[in-house]
């Protein structure tokens, strides 16, 4: 999750995407940036199910 997608200076690994004002449009932007990495299929649904950088990191580790 990148801070610039949410218009913030910094986002910590345990900061919740939704608590920071995240919604479907920034989620799509995050997914589009990660799609450049073919080794992991991130979806908007997964961003909402795992709304922290740490959560997405655990998901990636489990599935790769």
PDB file of N, H, CA, C and O in Angstrom:
ATOM      1  N   UNK A   1       0.863  -1.161   0.000  1.00  0.00           N
ATOM      2  CA  UNK A   1       0.000   0.000   0.000  1.00  0.00           C
ATOM      3  C   UNK A   1       0.908   1.222   0.000  1.00  0.00           C
ATOM      4  O   UNK A   1       1.779   1.362   0.859  1.00  0.00           O
ATOM      5  N   UNK A   2       0.705   2.070  -0.935  1.00  0.00           N
ATOM      6  H   UNK A   2      -0.002   1.957  -1.632  1.00  0.00           H
ATOM      7  CA  UNK A   2       1.557   3.236  -1.044  1.00  0.00           C
ATOM      8  C   UNK A   2       0.854   4.461  -0.493  1.00  0.00           C
ATOM      9  O   UNK A   2      -0.337   4.669  -0.724  1.00  0.00           O
ATOM     10  N   UNK A   3       1.605   5.265   0.235  1.00  0.00           N
ATOM     11  H   UNK A   3       2.572   5.096   0.423  1.00  0.00           H
ATOM     12  CA  UNK A   3       1.036   6.474   0.847  1.00  0.00           C
ATOM     13  C   UNK A   3       0.500   7.426  -0.211  1.00  0.00           C
ATOM     14  O   UNK A   3      -0.522   8.077   0.004  1.00  0.00           O
ATOM     15  N   UNK A   4       1.178   7.515  -1.350  1.00  0.00           N
ATOM     16  H   UNK A   4       2.008   6.986  -1.524  1.00  0.00           H
ATOM     17  CA  UNK A   4       0.738   8.470  -2.370  1.00  0.00           C
ATOM     18  C   UNK A   4      -0.632   8.124  -2.949  1.00  0.00           C
ATOM     19  O   UNK A   4      -1.344   9.017  -3.407  1.00  0.00           O
ATOM     20  N   UNK A   5      -1.012   6.857  -2.939  1.00  0.00           N
ATOM     21  H   UNK A   5      -0.433   6.131  -2.567  1.00  0.00           H
ATOM     22  CA  UNK A   5      -2.339   6.450  -3.422  1.00  0.00           C
ATOM     23  C   UNK A   5      -3.430   7.063  -2.555  1.00  0.00           C
ATOM     24  O   UNK A   5      -4.511   7.387  -3.048  1.00  0.00           O
ATOM     25  N   UNK A   6      -3.151   7.221  -1.281  1.00  0.00           N
ATOM     26  H   UNK A   6      -2.273   6.958  -0.881  1.00  0.00           H
ATOM     27  CA  UNK A   6      -4.120   7.800  -0.352  1.00  0.00           C
ATOM     28  C   UNK A   6      -3.887   9.289  -0.106  1.00  0.00           C
ATOM     29  O   UNK A   6      -4.613   9.906   0.674  1.00  0.00           O
ATOM     30  N   UNK A   7      -2.897   9.865  -0.754  1.00  0.00           N
ATOM     31  H   UNK A   7      -2.308   9.364  -1.387  1.00  0.00           H
ATOM     32  CA  UNK A   7      -2.604  11.275  -0.565  1.00  0.00           C
ATOM     33  C   UNK A   7      -1.967  11.573   0.785  1.00  0.00           C
ATOM     34  O   UNK A   7      -2.141  12.662   1.330  1.00  0.00           O
ATOM     35  N   UNK A   8      -1.229  10.605   1.324  1.00  0.00           N
ATOM     36  H   UNK A   8      -1.087   9.720   0.881  1.00  0.00           H
ATOM     37  CA  UNK A   8      -0.589  10.747   2.630  1.00  0.00           C
ATOM     38  C   UNK A   8       0.923  10.775   2.476  1.00  0.00           C
ATOM     39  O   UNK A   8       1.463  10.309   1.473  1.00  0.00           O
ATOM     40  N   UNK A   9       1.600  11.321   3.472  1.00  0.00           N
ATOM     41  H   UNK A   9       1.161  11.700   4.288  1.00  0.00           H
ATOM     42  CA  UNK A   9       3.064  11.344   3.454  1.00  0.00           C
ATOM     43  C   UNK A   9       3.655   9.993   3.840  1.00  0.00           C
ATOM     44  O   UNK A   9       4.715   9.609   3.345  1.00  0.00           O
ATOM     45  N   UNK A  10       2.970   9.277   4.721  1.00  0.00           N
ATOM     46  H   UNK A  10       2.109   9.589   5.123  1.00  0.00           H
ATOM     47  CA  UNK A  10       3.536   8.032   5.236  1.00  0.00           C
ATOM     48  C   UNK A  10       2.412   7.089   5.635  1.00  0.00           C
ATOM     49  O   UNK A  10       1.370   7.523   6.126  1.00  0.00           O
ATOM     50  N   UNK A  11       2.629   5.799   5.423  1.00  0.00           N
ATOM     51  H   UNK A  11       3.475   5.447   5.024  1.00  0.00           H
ATOM     52  CA  UNK A  11       1.702   4.759   5.863  1.00  0.00           C
ATOM     53  C   UNK A  11       2.533   3.672   6.501  1.00  0.00           C
ATOM     54  O   UNK A  11       3.481   3.170   5.897  1.00  0.00           O
ATOM     55  N   UNK A  12       2.180   3.301   7.734  1.00  0.00           N
ATOM     56  H   UNK A  12       1.410   3.708   8.225  1.00  0.00           H
ATOM     57  CA  UNK A  12       2.888   2.237   8.430  1.00  0.00           C
ATOM     58  C   UNK A  12       2.354   0.870   8.023  1.00  0.00           C
ATOM     59  O   UNK A  12       1.247   0.756   7.497  1.00  0.00           O
ATOM     60  N   UNK A  13       3.148  -0.161   8.269  1.00  0.00           N
ATOM     61  H   UNK A  13       4.048  -0.068   8.696  1.00  0.00           H
ATOM     62  CA  UNK A  13       2.764  -1.505   7.839  1.00  0.00           C
ATOM     63  C   UNK A  13       1.521  -2.030   8.556  1.00  0.00           C
ATOM     64  O   UNK A  13       0.876  -2.954   8.061  1.00  0.00           O
ATOM     65  N   UNK A  14       1.179  -1.471   9.692  1.00  0.00           N
ATOM     66  H   UNK A  14       1.704  -0.720  10.095  1.00  0.00           H
ATOM     67  CA  UNK A  14       0.000  -1.916  10.440  1.00  0.00           C
ATOM     68  C   UNK A  14      -1.165  -0.929  10.348  1.00  0.00           C
ATOM     69  O   UNK A  14      -2.201  -1.139  10.978  1.00  0.00           O
ATOM     70  N   UNK A  15      -1.006   0.144   9.569  1.00  0.00           N
ATOM     71  H   UNK A  15      -0.164   0.314   9.057  1.00  0.00           H
ATOM     72  CA  UNK A  15      -2.094   1.109   9.377  1.00  0.00           C
ATOM     73  C   UNK A  15      -3.163   0.502   8.481  1.00  0.00           C
ATOM     74  O   UNK A  15      -2.856  -0.077   7.439  1.00  0.00           O
ATOM     75  N   UNK A  16      -4.409   0.636   8.888  1.00  0.00           N
ATOM     76  H   UNK A  16      -4.659   1.106   9.735  1.00  0.00           H
ATOM     77  CA  UNK A  16      -5.533   0.049   8.164  1.00  0.00           C
ATOM     78  C   UNK A  16      -5.942   0.942   6.993  1.00  0.00           C
ATOM     79  O   UNK A  16      -6.211   2.131   7.166  1.00  0.00           O
ATOM     80  N   UNK A  17      -5.983   0.353   5.811  1.00  0.00           N
ATOM     81  H   UNK A  17      -5.765  -0.613   5.671  1.00  0.00           H
ATOM     82  CA  UNK A  17      -6.344   1.050   4.575  1.00  0.00           C
ATOM     83  C   UNK A  17      -7.675   1.785   4.715  1.00  0.00           C
ATOM     84  O   UNK A  17      -7.790   2.939   4.302  1.00  0.00           O
ATOM     85  N   UNK A  18      -8.666   1.139   5.283  1.00  0.00           N
ATOM     86  H   UNK A  18      -8.574   0.202   5.619  1.00  0.00           H
ATOM     87  CA  UNK A  18      -9.989   1.749   5.422  1.00  0.00           C
ATOM     88  C   UNK A  18      -9.981   2.887   6.441  1.00  0.00           C
ATOM     89  O   UNK A  18     -10.628   3.912   6.224  1.00  0.00           O
ATOM     90  N   UNK A  19      -9.261   2.721   7.539  1.00  0.00           N
ATOM     91  H   UNK A  19      -8.735   1.889   7.715  1.00  0.00           H
ATOM     92  CA  UNK A  19      -9.161   3.776   8.551  1.00  0.00           C
ATOM     93  C   UNK A  19      -8.448   5.011   8.002  1.00  0.00           C
ATOM     94  O   UNK A  19      -8.667   6.123   8.483  1.00  0.00           O
ATOM     95  N   UNK A  20      -7.607   4.817   7.007  1.00  0.00           N
ATOM     96  H   UNK A  20      -7.429   3.914   6.616  1.00  0.00           H
ATOM     97  CA  UNK A  20      -6.875   5.928   6.406  1.00  0.00           C
ATOM     98  C   UNK A  20      -7.662   6.608   5.288  1.00  0.00           C
ATOM     99  O   UNK A  20      -7.149   7.505   4.619  1.00  0.00           O
ATOM    100  N   UNK A  21      -8.898   6.185   5.089  1.00  0.00           N
ATOM    101  H   UNK A  21      -9.315   5.457   5.633  1.00  0.00           H
ATOM    102  CA  UNK A  21      -9.735   6.797   4.064  1.00  0.00           C
ATOM    103  C   UNK A  21      -9.767   6.030   2.762  1.00  0.00           C
ATOM    104  O   UNK A  21     -10.277   6.529   1.759  1.00  0.00           O
ATOM    105  N   UNK A  22      -9.228   4.824   2.763  1.00  0.00           N
ATOM    106  H   UNK A  22      -8.813   4.418   3.577  1.00  0.00           H
ATOM    107  CA  UNK A  22      -9.219   4.016   1.547  1.00  0.00           C
ATOM    108  C   UNK A  22     -10.618   3.589   1.140  1.00  0.00           C
ATOM    109  O   UNK A  22     -11.481   3.345   1.984  1.00  0.00           O
ATOM    110  N   UNK A  23     -10.827   3.503  -0.159  1.00  0.00           N
ATOM    111  H   UNK A  23     -10.126   3.701  -0.844  1.00  0.00           H
ATOM    112  CA  UNK A  23     -12.090   3.025  -0.727  1.00  0.00           C
ATOM    113  C   UNK A  23     -11.757   2.353  -2.053  1.00  0.00           C
ATOM    114  O   UNK A  23     -10.585   2.104  -2.335  1.00  0.00           O
ATOM    115  N   UNK A  24     -12.755   2.057  -2.865  1.00  0.00           N
ATOM    116  H   UNK A  24     -13.707   2.260  -2.636  1.00  0.00           H
ATOM    117  CA  UNK A  24     -12.533   1.239  -4.054  1.00  0.00           C
ATOM    118  C   UNK A  24     -11.569   1.849  -5.068  1.00  0.00           C
ATOM    119  O   UNK A  24     -10.783   1.114  -5.665  1.00  0.00           O
ATOM    120  N   UNK A  25     -11.596   3.152  -5.284  1.00  0.00           N
ATOM    121  H   UNK A  25     -12.235   3.750  -4.799  1.00  0.00           H
ATOM    122  CA  UNK A  25     -10.713   3.755  -6.283  1.00  0.00           C
ATOM    123  C   UNK A  25      -9.233   3.613  -5.902  1.00  0.00           C
ATOM    124  O   UNK A  25      -8.449   3.154  -6.733  1.00  0.00           O
ATOM    125  N   UNK A  26      -8.817   3.986  -4.681  1.00  0.00           N
ATOM    126  H   UNK A  26      -9.454   4.358  -4.006  1.00  0.00           H
ATOM    127  CA  UNK A  26      -7.412   3.756  -4.342  1.00  0.00           C
ATOM    128  C   UNK A  26      -7.062   2.267  -4.301  1.00  0.00           C
ATOM    129  O   UNK A  26      -5.922   1.896  -4.579  1.00  0.00           O
ATOM    130  N   UNK A  27      -8.033   1.408  -3.957  1.00  0.00           N
ATOM    131  H   UNK A  27      -8.960   1.710  -3.732  1.00  0.00           H
ATOM    132  CA  UNK A  27      -7.771  -0.034  -3.961  1.00  0.00           C
ATOM    133  C   UNK A  27      -7.444  -0.504  -5.376  1.00  0.00           C
ATOM    134  O   UNK A  27      -6.536  -1.312  -5.566  1.00  0.00           O
ATOM    135  N   UNK A  28      -8.172  -0.008  -6.358  1.00  0.00           N
ATOM    136  H   UNK A  28      -8.910   0.649  -6.204  1.00  0.00           H
ATOM    137  CA  UNK A  28      -7.899  -0.362  -7.754  1.00  0.00           C
ATOM    138  C   UNK A  28      -6.509   0.131  -8.157  1.00  0.00           C
ATOM    139  O   UNK A  28      -5.787  -0.569  -8.867  1.00  0.00           O
ATOM    140  N   UNK A  29      -6.133   1.318  -7.712  1.00  0.00           N
ATOM    141  H   UNK A  29      -6.720   1.886  -7.135  1.00  0.00           H
ATOM    142  CA  UNK A  29      -4.797   1.841  -8.029  1.00  0.00           C
ATOM    143  C   UNK A  29      -3.704   0.958  -7.442  1.00  0.00           C
ATOM    144  O   UNK A  29      -2.692   0.700  -8.094  1.00  0.00           O
ATOM    145  N   UNK A  30      -3.908   0.492  -6.205  1.00  0.00           N
ATOM    146  H   UNK A  30      -4.731   0.702  -5.675  1.00  0.00           H
ATOM    147  CA  UNK A  30      -2.932  -0.401  -5.573  1.00  0.00           C
ATOM    148  C   UNK A  30      -2.830  -1.690  -6.368  1.00  0.00           C
ATOM    149  O   UNK A  30      -1.729  -2.150  -6.671  1.00  0.00           O
ATOM    150  N   UNK A  31      -3.970  -2.275  -6.706  1.00  0.00           N
ATOM    151  H   UNK A  31      -4.864  -1.902  -6.460  1.00  0.00           H
ATOM    152  CA  UNK A  31      -3.989  -3.535  -7.450  1.00  0.00           C
ATOM    153  C   UNK A  31      -3.282  -3.362  -8.796  1.00  0.00           C
ATOM    154  O   UNK A  31      -2.508  -4.230  -9.200  1.00  0.00           O
ATOM    155  N   UNK A  32      -3.537  -2.269  -9.483  1.00  0.00           N
ATOM    156  H   UNK A  32      -4.167  -1.564  -9.155  1.00  0.00           H
ATOM    157  CA  UNK A  32      -2.903  -2.037 -10.779  1.00  0.00           C
ATOM    158  C   UNK A  32      -1.386  -1.933 -10.664  1.00  0.00           C
ATOM    159  O   UNK A  32      -0.665  -2.380 -11.556  1.00  0.00           O
ATOM    160  N   UNK A  33      -0.906  -1.356  -9.590  1.00  0.00           N
ATOM    161  H   UNK A  33      -1.492  -0.993  -8.866  1.00  0.00           H
ATOM    162  CA  UNK A  33       0.547  -1.263  -9.408  1.00  0.00           C
ATOM    163  C   UNK A  33       1.156  -2.618  -9.104  1.00  0.00           C
ATOM    164  O   UNK A  33       2.258  -2.922  -9.560  1.00  0.00           O
ATOM    165  N   UNK A  34       0.448  -3.436  -8.337  1.00  0.00           N
ATOM    166  H   UNK A  34      -0.447  -3.190  -7.966  1.00  0.00           H
ATOM    167  CA  UNK A  34       0.974  -4.755  -7.978  1.00  0.00           C
ATOM    168  C   UNK A  34       0.873  -5.714  -9.160  1.00  0.00           C
ATOM    169  O   UNK A  34       1.669  -6.648  -9.256  1.00  0.00           O
ATOM    170  N   UNK A  35      -0.067  -5.510 -10.044  1.00  0.00           N
ATOM    171  H   UNK A  35      -0.714  -4.752  -9.966  1.00  0.00           H
ATOM    172  CA  UNK A  35      -0.210  -6.394 -11.215  1.00  0.00           C
ATOM    173  C   UNK A  35       1.026  -6.390 -12.089  1.00  0.00           C
ATOM    174  O   UNK A  35       1.216  -7.305 -12.889  1.00  0.00           O
ATOM    175  N   UNK A  36       1.862  -5.389 -11.954  1.00  0.00           N
ATOM    176  H   UNK A  36       1.707  -4.646 -11.304  1.00  0.00           H
ATOM    177  CA  UNK A  36       3.122  -5.375 -12.689  1.00  0.00           C
ATOM    178  C   UNK A  36       4.050  -6.485 -12.202  1.00  0.00           C
ATOM    179  O   UNK A  36       5.025  -6.825 -12.873  1.00  0.00           O
ATOM    180  N   UNK A  37       3.747  -7.043 -11.045  1.00  0.00           N
ATOM    181  H   UNK A  37       2.955  -6.767 -10.500  1.00  0.00           H
ATOM    182  CA  UNK A  37       4.509  -8.158 -10.493  1.00  0.00           C
ATOM    183  C   UNK A  37       3.719  -9.444 -10.751  1.00  0.00           C
ATOM    184  O   UNK A  37       2.795  -9.747  -9.996  1.00  0.00           O
ATOM    185  N   UNK A  38       4.050 -10.195 -11.777  1.00  0.00           N
ATOM    186  H   UNK A  38       4.801  -9.949 -12.391  1.00  0.00           H
ATOM    187  CA  UNK A  38       3.233 -11.353 -12.170  1.00  0.00           C
ATOM    188  C   UNK A  38       3.222 -12.509 -11.183  1.00  0.00           C
ATOM    189  O   UNK A  38       2.434 -13.442 -11.340  1.00  0.00           O
ATOM    190  N   UNK A  39       4.076 -12.469 -10.174  1.00  0.00           N
ATOM    191  H   UNK A  39       4.717 -11.712 -10.046  1.00  0.00           H
ATOM    192  CA  UNK A  39       4.150 -13.606  -9.252  1.00  0.00           C
ATOM    193  C   UNK A  39       3.026 -13.647  -8.227  1.00  0.00           C
ATOM    194  O   UNK A  39       2.864 -14.657  -7.542  1.00  0.00           O
ATOM    195  N   UNK A  40       2.234 -12.559  -8.101  1.00  0.00           N
ATOM    196  H   UNK A  40       2.366 -11.739  -8.658  1.00  0.00           H
ATOM    197  CA  UNK A  40       1.169 -12.558  -7.102  1.00  0.00           C
ATOM    198  C   UNK A  40      -0.080 -11.858  -7.623  1.00  0.00           C
ATOM    199  O   UNK A  40      -0.031 -10.678  -7.970  1.00  0.00           O
ATOM    200  N   UNK A  41      -1.198 -12.574  -7.681  1.00  0.00           N
ATOM    201  H   UNK A  41      -1.238 -13.533  -7.399  1.00  0.00           H
ATOM    202  CA  UNK A  41      -2.444 -11.990  -8.192  1.00  0.00           C
ATOM    203  C   UNK A  41      -3.235 -11.250  -7.108  1.00  0.00           C
ATOM    204  O   UNK A  41      -4.118 -11.836  -6.482  1.00  0.00           O
ATOM    205  N   UNK A  42      -2.929  -9.986  -6.884  1.00  0.00           N
ATOM    206  H   UNK A  42      -2.211  -9.510  -7.393  1.00  0.00           H
ATOM    207  CA  UNK A  42      -3.663  -9.182  -5.914  1.00  0.00           C
ATOM    208  C   UNK A  42      -4.956  -8.689  -6.548  1.00  0.00           C
ATOM    209  O   UNK A  42      -4.974  -8.283  -7.710  1.00  0.00           O
ATOM    210  N   UNK A  43      -6.035  -8.728  -5.776  1.00  0.00           N
ATOM    211  H   UNK A  43      -6.020  -9.059  -4.832  1.00  0.00           H
ATOM    212  CA  UNK A  43      -7.336  -8.235  -6.244  1.00  0.00           C
ATOM    213  C   UNK A  43      -7.842  -7.176  -5.275  1.00  0.00           C
ATOM    214  O   UNK A  43      -7.353  -7.065  -4.150  1.00  0.00           O
ATOM    215  N   UNK A  44      -8.823  -6.402  -5.719  1.00  0.00           N
ATOM    216  H   UNK A  44      -9.221  -6.493  -6.632  1.00  0.00           H
ATOM    217  CA  UNK A  44      -9.433  -5.392  -4.846  1.00  0.00           C
ATOM    218  C   UNK A  44     -10.031  -6.071  -3.623  1.00  0.00           C
ATOM    219  O   UNK A  44      -9.912  -5.560  -2.510  1.00  0.00           O
ATOM    220  N   UNK A  45     -10.663  -7.202  -3.818  1.00  0.00           N
ATOM    221  H   UNK A  45     -10.759  -7.617  -4.722  1.00  0.00           H
ATOM    222  CA  UNK A  45     -11.249  -7.928  -2.686  1.00  0.00           C
ATOM    223  C   UNK A  45     -10.193  -8.252  -1.632  1.00  0.00           C
ATOM    224  O   UNK A  45     -10.434  -8.106  -0.434  1.00  0.00           O
ATOM    225  N   UNK A  46      -9.017  -8.694  -2.094  1.00  0.00           N
ATOM    226  H   UNK A  46      -8.821  -8.812  -3.067  1.00  0.00           H
ATOM    227  CA  UNK A  46      -7.947  -9.025  -1.146  1.00  0.00           C
ATOM    228  C   UNK A  46      -7.450  -7.792  -0.400  1.00  0.00           C
ATOM    229  O   UNK A  46      -7.080  -7.893   0.769  1.00  0.00           O
ATOM    230  N   UNK A  47      -7.434  -6.644  -1.045  1.00  0.00           N
ATOM    231  H   UNK A  47      -7.734  -6.562  -1.995  1.00  0.00           H
ATOM    232  CA  UNK A  47      -7.029  -5.411  -0.363  1.00  0.00           C
ATOM    233  C   UNK A  47      -7.991  -5.132   0.786  1.00  0.00           C
ATOM    234  O   UNK A  47      -7.560  -4.743   1.872  1.00  0.00           O
ATOM    235  N   UNK A  48      -9.291  -5.327   0.560  1.00  0.00           N
ATOM    236  H   UNK A  48      -9.641  -5.642  -0.322  1.00  0.00           H
ATOM    237  CA  UNK A  48     -10.270  -5.090   1.616  1.00  0.00           C
ATOM    238  C   UNK A  48     -10.246  -6.186   2.682  1.00  0.00           C
ATOM    239  O   UNK A  48     -10.528  -5.911   3.849  1.00  0.00           O
ATOM    240  N   UNK A  49      -9.918  -7.410   2.306  1.00  0.00           N
ATOM    241  H   UNK A  49      -9.689  -7.634   1.359  1.00  0.00           H
ATOM    242  CA  UNK A  49      -9.830  -8.500   3.283  1.00  0.00           C
ATOM    243  C   UNK A  49      -8.560  -8.417   4.127  1.00  0.00           C
ATOM    244  O   UNK A  49      -8.548  -8.867   5.273  1.00  0.00           O
ATOM    245  N   UNK A  50      -7.506  -7.853   3.577  1.00  0.00           N
ATOM    246  H   UNK A  50      -7.516  -7.487   2.646  1.00  0.00           H
ATOM    247  CA  UNK A  50      -6.211  -7.712   4.257  1.00  0.00           C
ATOM    248  C   UNK A  50      -5.777  -6.250   4.131  1.00  0.00           C
ATOM    249  O   UNK A  50      -4.902  -5.934   3.325  1.00  0.00           O
ATOM    250  N   UNK A  51      -6.382  -5.354   4.923  1.00  0.00           N
ATOM    251  H   UNK A  51      -7.093  -5.610   5.578  1.00  0.00           H
ATOM    252  CA  UNK A  51      -6.232  -3.916   4.704  1.00  0.00           C
ATOM    253  C   UNK A  51      -4.959  -3.272   5.259  1.00  0.00           C
ATOM    254  O   UNK A  51      -4.892  -2.049   5.383  1.00  0.00           O
ATOM    255  N   UNK A  52      -3.965  -4.070   5.591  1.00  0.00           N
ATOM    256  H   UNK A  52      -4.020  -5.064   5.491  1.00  0.00           H
ATOM    257  CA  UNK A  52      -2.692  -3.495   6.038  1.00  0.00           C
ATOM    258  C   UNK A  52      -1.570  -4.037   5.158  1.00  0.00           C
ATOM    259  O   UNK A  52      -1.716  -5.083   4.525  1.00  0.00           O
ATOM    260  N   UNK A  53      -0.466  -3.326   5.124  1.00  0.00           N
ATOM    261  H   UNK A  53      -0.348  -2.476   5.638  1.00  0.00           H
ATOM    262  CA  UNK A  53       0.700  -3.807   4.379  1.00  0.00           C
ATOM    263  C   UNK A  53       1.169  -5.124   4.973  1.00  0.00           C
ATOM    264  O   UNK A  53       1.540  -6.040   4.239  1.00  0.00           O
ATOM    265  N   UNK A  54       1.155  -5.226   6.285  1.00  0.00           N
ATOM    266  H   UNK A  54       0.853  -4.482   6.881  1.00  0.00           H
ATOM    267  CA  UNK A  54       1.568  -6.464   6.947  1.00  0.00           C
ATOM    268  C   UNK A  54       0.659  -7.621   6.542  1.00  0.00           C
ATOM    269  O   UNK A  54       1.138  -8.729   6.300  1.00  0.00           O
ATOM    270  N   UNK A  55      -0.642  -7.374   6.468  1.00  0.00           N
ATOM    271  H   UNK A  55      -1.031  -6.474   6.664  1.00  0.00           H
ATOM    272  CA  UNK A  55      -1.586  -8.427   6.078  1.00  0.00           C
ATOM    273  C   UNK A  55      -1.384  -8.888   4.651  1.00  0.00           C
ATOM    274  O   UNK A  55      -1.432 -10.085   4.369  1.00  0.00           O
ATOM    275  N   UNK A  56      -1.160  -7.953   3.753  1.00  0.00           N
ATOM    276  H   UNK A  56      -1.121  -6.980   3.981  1.00  0.00           H
ATOM    277  CA  UNK A  56      -0.906  -8.320   2.356  1.00  0.00           C
ATOM    278  C   UNK A  56       0.426  -9.055   2.251  1.00  0.00           C
ATOM    279  O   UNK A  56       0.559  -9.998   1.470  1.00  0.00           O
ATOM    280  N   UNK A  57       1.405  -8.627   3.031  1.00  0.00           N
ATOM    281  H   UNK A  57       1.297  -7.861   3.665  1.00  0.00           H
ATOM    282  CA  UNK A  57       2.696  -9.319   3.048  1.00  0.00           C
ATOM    283  C   UNK A  57       2.568 -10.754   3.500  1.00  0.00           C
ATOM    284  O   UNK A  57       3.174 -11.644   2.903  1.00  0.00           O
ATOM    285  N   UNK A  58       1.784 -11.003   4.551  1.00  0.00           N
ATOM    286  H   UNK A  58       1.292 -10.280   5.035  1.00  0.00           H
ATOM    287  CA  UNK A  58       1.559 -12.381   5.017  1.00  0.00           C
ATOM    288  C   UNK A  58       0.868 -13.199   3.932  1.00  0.00           C
ATOM    289  O   UNK A  58       1.214 -14.358   3.706  1.00  0.00           O
ATOM    290  N   UNK A  59      -0.103 -12.598   3.267  1.00  0.00           N
ATOM    291  H   UNK A  59      -0.385 -11.656   3.450  1.00  0.00           H
ATOM    292  CA  UNK A  59      -0.828 -13.272   2.201  1.00  0.00           C
ATOM    293  C   UNK A  59       0.131 -13.670   1.076  1.00  0.00           C
ATOM    294  O   UNK A  59       0.077 -14.794   0.578  1.00  0.00           O
ATOM    295  N   UNK A  60       0.988 -12.761   0.688  1.00  0.00           N
ATOM    296  H   UNK A  60       1.031 -11.848   1.092  1.00  0.00           H
ATOM    297  CA  UNK A  60       1.967 -13.051  -0.365  1.00  0.00           C
ATOM    298  C   UNK A  60       2.883 -14.185   0.060  1.00  0.00           C
ATOM    299  O   UNK A  60       3.151 -15.094  -0.726  1.00  0.00           O
ATOM    300  N   UNK A  61       3.371 -14.142   1.307  1.00  0.00           N
ATOM    301  H   UNK A  61       3.153 -13.404   1.945  1.00  0.00           H
ATOM    302  CA  UNK A  61       4.253 -15.205   1.799  1.00  0.00           C
ATOM    303  C   UNK A  61       3.568 -16.559   1.823  1.00  0.00           C
ATOM    304  O   UNK A  61       4.200 -17.578   1.545  1.00  0.00           O
ATOM    305  N   UNK A  62       2.286 -16.580   2.151  1.00  0.00           N
ATOM    306  H   UNK A  62       1.773 -15.752   2.376  1.00  0.00           H
ATOM    307  CA  UNK A  62       1.539 -17.840   2.207  1.00  0.00           C
ATOM    308  C   UNK A  62       1.313 -18.435   0.829  1.00  0.00           C
ATOM    309  O   UNK A  62       1.254 -19.656   0.684  1.00  0.00           O
ATOM    310  N   UNK A  63       1.186 -17.591  -0.180  1.00  0.00           N
ATOM    311  H   UNK A  63       1.234 -16.599  -0.062  1.00  0.00           H
ATOM    312  CA  UNK A  63       0.782 -18.067  -1.500  1.00  0.00           C
ATOM    313  C   UNK A  63       1.913 -18.150  -2.519  1.00  0.00           C
ATOM    314  O   UNK A  63       1.699 -18.595  -3.647  1.00  0.00           O
ATOM    315  N   UNK A  64       3.110 -17.727  -2.133  1.00  0.00           N
ATOM    316  H   UNK A  64       3.284 -17.365  -1.217  1.00  0.00           H
ATOM    317  CA  UNK A  64       4.217 -17.826  -3.102  1.00  0.00           C
ATOM    318  C   UNK A  64       5.270 -18.784  -2.622  1.00  0.00           C
ATOM    319  O   UNK A  64       6.272 -18.993  -3.305  1.00  0.00           O
TER     320      UNK A  64
END
